[in-house]
Amino acid sequence: MKKHLAALAVPLLFSIGMAASPVLADNGHGKGLFVDRDVDTFAVLPNGVKQPEGITANPANGDIYVATFHFSNPNKLLRYNRHGQLLAQLDFGGAPLLGLGFDHGMVYILNFGASQLQRVPAAFNSATKPEPVATFLPGIGAPAPRRVDNPDATPEHPSFDTITFGSNSFPAPNAMEFDSKGNLYVSDSFQGAIYLIEDVRTCKTPCTAKTLVHDSLLATAGFPPFGANGLAFNRYESLLFIANTGDDRVLALDMHTNLVSVFSESLNGADGLVFDKRSGLLWVCTNQADEVVALNDKGRVVAKLGELRGIKRNGTPDGLLFPASPVIVGDEIFVTNLAIPLGSSADEPEADVTRWTISRMRLPHGKD
């Protein structure tokens, strides 16, 4: 069941490494806030293939790769061309898949079911065997409790709450991001951690996934119950942005100090991230709001794309429904519609979906 209200919060200013925000077109919705609700269906998944989650692209030819996340249905890695034609699919059986990444002709896959990072060539086919790259072992556990000061606190009368996280030690590798040196960063949504795999292109397999950060800000006691999720570097790779889905936040990891801070709040179900170096905007899939929003260098929402308009007669979402992961190709942003029903409520639109989709939207053009 979706949340209908996000927590009230004041965005924390954190502008290091982000370019000055472009002035976006008025579009009739007020200067500085661009709103475009138009959404195209890029592709409908094959019949019986459900819940697309991870997405990435081949920058050389625009091929789009999609992974599915389902616990009782065969999971697939799908490859589409730039025009939405299905070129290949690879069966992963009952192992749910999450984040995808593309690097030097290889597609990297976070196999949630196997707790592994795997990879396949860009031109894979149905007979391709995924190569195990690294295994995420259990045992990190929950981070330390988080202290949250109450708004009525004073130095003379401190008032705070303490959030103690469960002891779940199951690794939940969710999203990934490469740096320019070939190192790979992976979020763990259950254990509140960021892993680092150094020289992932050339390391001798099995490569080592070491814990870079284990912090209470990366865990959640909220809903949906996923902490650290989408990852994206700023243009200088001085900050690694991290979505915390259950806390409705985007965090910032300072790559020089390894300190985590809050960058933006009240983003209803912040999920996948992608940073657009041309505009200096950070795009966030807000899966509980059924839209994709752009944050400027102050963490302020300056653009909103997409919406849910209902369920079509063919059982596909009309627009965005639980948008999970984004990728930018040219002037367009492609988004997976996970459309996963949470809880037992039948009044959520996800319960009416019978065919799953990938959406495509135009990016706004900024003016300096």
C-alpha positions in Angstrom: 0.0 0.0 0.0 1.4 3.4 -0.9 2.1 6.2 1.3 0.0 9.3 0.6 2.0 11.9 2.5 5.8 12.4 2.6 7.4 13.7 5.8 7.8 17.4 6.0 11.5 18.4 5.9 13.8 21.3 4.9 16.3 20.4 2.2 19.9 20.5 3.4 22.1 22.6 1.2 25.0 20.7 -0.3 26.3 22.1 -3.6 29.8 20.7 -3.9 30.5 19.4 -7.4 27.2 20.2 -9.0 26.9 22.7 -11.8 24.6 25.7 -11.4 21.0 24.8 -12.1 19.7 25.7 -15.6 16.7 27.9 -15.8 14.0 25.6 -17.0 11.1 26.6 -19.2 8.1 28.1 -17.5 5.7 25.7 -19.2 2.7 27.5 -17.6 3.4 26.0 -14.2 5.5 28.8 -12.7 9.0 29.9 -13.3 11.7 27.5 -12.1 9.4 24.4 -12.0 9.1 22.5 -15.2 6.2 20.0 -15.3 5.6 17.6 -18.2 3.1 14.8 -17.7 3.5 13.2 -21.2 4.7 9.6 -21.1 5.3 7.3 -24.0 5.4 3.5 -23.7 8.8 2.5 -25.1 8.1 -1.3 -24.8 5.7 -3.8 -23.4 7.5 -6.8 -21.8 6.8 -10.2 -23.3 3.7 -12.0 -22.0 4.4 -13.6 -18.7 7.5 -11.5 -17.9 6.8 -9.3 -14.9 8.0 -6.4 -12.8 10.9 -4.7 -14.6 13.3 -3.1 -12.1 16.9 -2.5 -13.2 17.8 -0.6 -16.4 20.9 0.5 -18.3 21.9 1.4 -21.8 24.7 0.9 -24.3 25.9 4.4 -25.2 27.4 3.2 -28.5 24.1 2.1 -30.1 21.3 3.0 -27.7 20.3 -0.5 -26.8 18.3 -0.7 -23.6 18.7 -3.5 -21.1 16.1 -4.4 -18.5 16.1 -6.8 -15.5 13.0 -8.2 -13.7 12.4 -8.6 -10.0 9.9 -11.3 -9.1 9.9 -14.0 -6.5 7.5 -16.5 -8.1 8.0 -15.9 -11.8 11.0 -16.6 -14.1 13.2 -13.6 -14.2 14.8 -12.2 -17.4 17.5 -9.9 -18.7 16.0 -8.3 -21.8 17.7 -6.3 -24.5 15.9 -3.9 -26.7 17.1 -1.8 -29.6 16.6 2.0 -29.7 13.2 1.5 -31.3 11.8 -0.8 -28.6 12.3 -4.0 -30.5 13.1 -7.0 -28.3 16.5 -8.4 -29.5 17.3 -11.0 -26.9 16.3 -12.4 -23.5 18.3 -14.4 -21.0 16.5 -16.6 -18.4 17.7 -16.3 -14.7 15.0 -18.7 -13.4 13.6 -17.8 -10.0 16.5 -15.5 -9.0 15.1 -11.9 -8.7 17.4 -9.3 -10.4 17.9 -5.7 -9.4 20.3 -3.1 -10.6 22.1 -3.1 -14.0 25.1 -1.3 -15.2 27.0 -1.0 -18.5 30.8 -0.7 -18.9 33.2 -1.5 -21.7 30.9 -3.8 -23.7 29.6 -5.7 -20.7 26.3 -5.6 -18.9 26.6 -6.0 -15.1 23.8 -7.5 -13.1 23.0 -7.5 -9.4 21.5 -10.9 -8.9 19.5 -10.4 -5.6 18.6 -14.1 -5.4 22.2 -15.3 -5.6 23.7 -12.3 -3.7 26.1 -11.9 -6.6 27.4 -9.4 -9.1 27.4 -11.1 -12.5 28.1 -9.9 -16.1 27.3 -10.9 -19.7 28.5 -9.5 -23.0 26.4 -6.7 -24.5 25.3 -8.9 -27.4 24.2 -11.8 -25.2 21.7 -14.4 -26.4 19.5 -17.0 -24.7 22.4 -19.4 -24.4 24.9 -17.0 -22.8 26.1 -18.1 -19.4 26.4 -15.2 -16.8 29.9 -14.8 -15.3 30.0 -14.5 -11.5 32.1 -11.5 -10.6 31.7 -11.0 -6.8 29.6 -12.4 -4.0 28.1 -10.3 -1.3 28.4 -12.3 1.9 26.1 -12.0 4.9 27.3 -10.9 8.3 27.5 -7.1 8.2 24.2 -6.8 10.0 22.3 -3.6 10.8 24.2 -0.3 11.4 24.3 1.4 14.8 21.1 3.0 16.0 20.2 6.4 14.6 19.5 9.4 16.9 16.8 11.8 15.6 16.5 15.1 17.5 13.0 16.3 18.0 12.0 19.8 16.8 11.2 21.0 20.4 14.7 20.1 21.7 16.9 22.8 23.2 20.4 22.6 24.7 18.9 22.8 28.1 16.2 20.2 27.4 17.4 17.7 24.8 14.7 15.6 23.2 15.3 12.9 20.7 14.2 9.5 19.4 16.4 6.5 18.8 15.8 4.3 15.8 17.2 0.8 16.3 17.3 -1.3 13.2 16.6 -5.0 12.9 19.3 -7.6 12.8 18.7 -8.6 9.2 22.1 -9.8 7.9 20.8 -10.9 4.5 22.7 -8.9 1.8 20.5 -6.9 -0.5 22.6 -5.6 -3.4 20.3 -3.2 -5.1 22.0 -0.5 -7.3 25.4 0.1 -8.8 27.5 3.0 -10.1 30.9 3.0 -11.9 33.5 5.7 -11.5 35.8 6.7 -14.3 38.6 4.5 -13.0 36.6 1.3 -13.3 35.7 0.9 -9.7 32.1 -0.2 -8.9 30.0 0.9 -6.0 27.0 -1.1 -4.9 24.2 -0.3 -2.4 22.9 -2.7 0.2 19.3 -1.9 1.1 18.9 -4.2 4.1 22.2 -3.8 5.8 22.6 -0.1 5.2 25.9 -0.2 3.4 27.8 0.8 0.3 30.3 -1.8 -1.1 33.3 -1.1 -3.3 34.7 -3.5 -5.9 38.0 -2.1 -7.1 39.1 -2.4 -10.8 36.0 -4.5 -11.6 36.9 -4.7 -15.3 40.2 -6.5 -14.6 40.1 -7.9 -11.0 40.6 -11.6 -10.8 37.2 -13.3 -10.1 35.8 -13.7 -7.6 36.5 -10.1 -7.0 36.3 -8.7 -3.4 33.4 -6.6 -2.4 34.6 -4.6 0.6 32.4 -2.5 2.8 33.1 1.2 2.1 30.4 2.7 4.4 28.1 1.2 7.0 25.9 4.0 8.3 22.5 4.4 10.0 21.4 7.0 7.4 21.6 4.2 4.8 19.1 2.0 6.7 15.4 2.6 7.1 12.5 1.7 9.4 10.1 3.3 6.8 8.1 2.1 3.8 8.8 0.6 1.3 11.3 -1.3 3.5 14.4 -0.6 1.4 17.2 1.7 2.6 20.2 2.5 0.4 19.0 2.2 -3.1 19.8 4.2 -6.3 23.3 5.5 -6.8 24.7 8.3 -9.0 27.9 10.3 -9.0 28.0 14.1 -9.6 30.0 15.4 -12.5 33.3 15.5 -10.5 32.8 12.2 -8.7 33.3 14.0 -5.4 29.9 13.1 -4.2 28.0 9.8 -4.5 24.3 10.4 -4.3 22.3 7.6 -2.6 18.5 7.2 -2.5 17.0 5.9 0.7 13.6 4.7 -0.4 12.0 4.1 3.0 13.1 7.4 4.3 12.1 9.4 1.2 15.5 10.9 1.0 18.5 11.4 -1.3 21.8 11.3 0.7 25.3 12.5 -0.3 28.4 10.5 0.4 31.5 12.7 0.4 34.1 10.6 -1.4 37.0 12.4 0.4 35.8 11.8 3.9 33.3 8.9 3.6 30.8 11.0 5.5 27.1 10.7 4.7 24.7 13.6 4.9 21.1 14.4 3.8 20.9 16.1 0.5 17.1 16.2 -0.1 14.0 15.0 1.7 10.3 14.4 1.2 10.8 12.5 -2.1 8.0 9.9 -1.8 9.8 6.5 -2.3 13.1 7.8 -3.8 14.4 4.9 -5.8 16.7 4.9 -8.9 18.9 7.9 -9.6 20.7 9.2 -12.7 22.8 12.4 -12.9 22.7 14.4 -16.1 26.1 16.0 -16.6 24.8 18.3 -19.3 22.2 20.1 -17.1 23.7 19.4 -13.7 20.4 17.9 -12.5 19.9 14.8 -10.5 16.9 12.8 -11.6 15.1 10.7 -9.0 12.4 8.0 -9.6 9.8 8.6 -6.8 8.1 5.2 -6.8 5.3 6.1 -4.4 4.5 9.3 -6.3 4.5 7.8 -9.8 6.7 10.5 -11.2 10.4 11.3 -11.9 11.7 14.5 -10.4 14.9 16.6 -10.9 16.9 18.1 -8.1 19.1 21.1 -8.5 22.4 21.8 -6.6 20.4 22.7 -3.5 18.4 19.5 -3.5 15.3 21.4 -4.6 12.8 19.9 -7.0 12.9 21.9 -10.2 11.2 19.5 -12.7 8.6 16.8 -12.6 8.0 14.3 -15.4 5.2 11.8 -15.8 2.2 10.6 -13.9 -0.2 7.7 -13.6 -3.3 8.1 -15.7 -4.8 4.6 -14.9 -4.6 1.1 -16.3 -5.3 0.5 -20.0 -7.6 -2.1 -21.3 -4.7 -4.3 -22.3 -3.5 -4.4 -18.7 -0.6 -2.0 -19.0 0.0 1.2 -17.0 -1.0 4.4 -18.7 2.0 6.5 -17.7 4.3 5.7 -14.8 3.4 3.2 -12.1 6.0 2.5 -9.3 8.9 3.9 -11.4 12.0 2.1 -10.2 15.1 2.9 -12.3 16.1 5.5 -14.9 18.7 5.8 -17.7 19.4 8.7 -20.0 20.0 8.2 -23.7 20.4 11.4 -25.7 17.5 13.8 -24.8 15.3 11.1 -23.4 15.0 9.3 -20.0 13.8 5.7 -19.9 12.2 4.3 -16.8 11.1 0.8 -15.7 7.6 0.5 -14.3 8.0 -2.0 -11.5 4.3 -1.9 -10.7 4.7 -4.2 -7.8 1.7 -4.6 -5.5 2.8 -4.1 -1.9 0.7 -5.5 0.9 -2.6 -7.2 0.5 -4.7 -4.2 -0.6 -6.5 -4.7 -3.9 -7.4 -1.1 -4.3 -3.9 -0.2 -5.5 -3.6 0.2 -9.3 -0.6 -2.3 -9.3 -3.1 -5.0 -8.6 -4.8 -4.5 -12.0 -1.6 -4.7 -14.1 -1.3 -7.8 -16.2 1.4 -6.6 -18.7 4.5 -4.6 -17.6 6.1 -1.7 -19.5 9.1 0.6 -19.9 8.4 4.3 -20.3 10.1 7.0 -22.2 10.0 10.8 -21.6 11.7 13.8 -23.1 14.1 15.7 -20.9 13.5 19.5 -20.5 16.1 21.7 -22.1 17.8 24.1 -19.6 19.0 27.6 -20.5 22.0 29.1 -18.7 
